[in-house]
Amino acid sequence: MKSSHLAILLLAGVLALAGCGPKDKVANENEARPDRDRELYADAMAKLKKGRYDESRLLFNVIITTYADSEFLPFAKLAIADSFYREGGSTALEQAVGGYKDFAQYFPTHPLTCEVKLKIAQAHMRQMNAYNRDWTKAKQAEFQLQATMQTCQNTPLKPQIEENLVQVQQWLGLHELGIADFYFGPNRRAFKAAESRYRDVVKNYPKFTYRDQALFRLGQSLIEQEQPEEAAQYFAELVREIPNSEFAGEAKEFLEKLGKPVPEPANDNPAPHRPGKLGQLGLILGFNDLTISKAGVLIGEEGEAKEEAVERLQKPVDAIGGGGTGSIRANTVGPVATPAAGSESSNPAAAPEATQTRPRVTSTGNGEPKPEEKKKEEKKKKSGVGKLFR
């Protein structure tokens, strides 16, 4: 009995001594250490290229939350938004819009800001359904494109912005025209309601390919309301501006019946292009034939980083009202106000107030960077971010 007690005591003693020995520390992979942000970024990009979006976003977020002064911070923010944009789907595209807006607010004067604003509009465009459905996303896209045109009209993006705006307004024109034709039709004959819709089409969508039909129906709606003088103006505009329209002949007949002069054609442009029956069916089904790419601002369609975007992303960013041109990184001083969901009254990618972003500048008293700091910055650029993409 005593021997068994002694054995138990000896075993307990051995276990106690073993417990007091040195313990292996569990390594924290996300612990801040030199060059860890570079490793995280390389791993995140590799996962993004393979389509493992959730895993890549987790790594990008580690860079954002742990390395506030990292040179990879703007890359991480933009890559997260691009990952949502490439993933697609309504939920992911809304996340992309939020990410792009966050980038535009965090880096308001960045060289890629115009590309980011355009990508916000294209994210809305990718959510547009058939023209006879809800028009919310189309209106948001139009608003964003118009705002982008105002701030980026002197950039190489202007032709793309104009093309996308014409496409969105074509969709909106079809939406409005369909409603107007419904009110104008024999089952409703609500000419006042039809007039309002036709008037909006004529006024708001100058490059709409069914503009001649809207002009003619607007004139007819005014005739039905016994307003021949104003109706004659729209018939005359149709004959003058779109002389080869299928409605031009009937418009001339109306002018002759009203005793108004028939104007001479101002051009000899061909009749507006109309999609065939198959094309019309495609539009009804939501195939809008939009010229937008699924590539992001930084990330291409195959998941590779765009070299030109990488080079521009490494350029120093001047803060609003900044005096010097040193190494500048944006730091959020307080919560950045974001527009309310569905708000149409403010610029979706507008820059925040100057008090919301405080640049960190290393410079001399006269605004010039110190020589040693300038050398460090140049050396960092040569061996830093760009090295990952060579």
HELIX and SHEET records of a PDB file:
HELIX    1   1 LYS A    2  GLY A   19  1                                  18    
HELIX    2   2 ARG A   36  LYS A   49  1                                  14    
HELIX    3   3 TYR A   53  THR A   66  1                                  14    
HELIX    4   4 LEU A   73  GLU A   87  1                                  15    
HELIX    5   5 SER A   90  TYR A  106  1                                  17    
HELIX    6   6 THR A  113  MET A  125  1                                  13    
HELIX    7   7 THR A  136  CYS A  152  1                                  17    
HELIX    8   8 LYS A  158  PHE A  184  1                                  27    
HELIX    9   9 PHE A  191  ASN A  204  1                                  14    
HELIX   10  10 ARG A  211  GLU A  224  1                                  14    
HELIX   11  11 PRO A  228  GLU A  241  1                                  14    
HELIX   12  12 ALA A  248  LEU A  258  1                                  11    
HELIX   13  13 LYS A  277  ILE A  284  1                                   8    
HELIX   14  14 GLU A  307  LEU A  313  1                                   7    
HELIX   15  15 ALA A  354  GLN A  356  5                                   3    
HELIX   16  16 PRO A  371  SER A  383  1                                  13    
HELIX   17  17 VAL A  385  PHE A  389  5                                   5    
SHEET    1   A 2 ALA A 330  THR A 332  0                                        
SHEET    2   A 2 THR A 357  PRO A 359 -1                                        
END                                                                             
